[in-house]
């Protein structure tokens, strides 16, 4: 039996972006949370573009970030609050 993952996966895409992959089911409820997260992070100073996918979110940076751990923490907090 497959175990459902409960924490997001965040992967760097070089120095210009990252991929946020939602945990849990592949369903409309999670997709709505991705859309909500995309709208929220679009206003963050370091985000150039937020592109929602199927239960994931691609972010591109305005400039290469110095504090990637802080960015990851902010994303996880925003997801949990969502």
Secondary structure, 3 states (H helix, E strand, C coil): CCCCCCCCEEEEECCCEEEEECCCCCCHHHHHHHHHHHHHHCCCCCEEEEEECCCEEEEEECCCCCCHHHHHHHHHHHHHHC
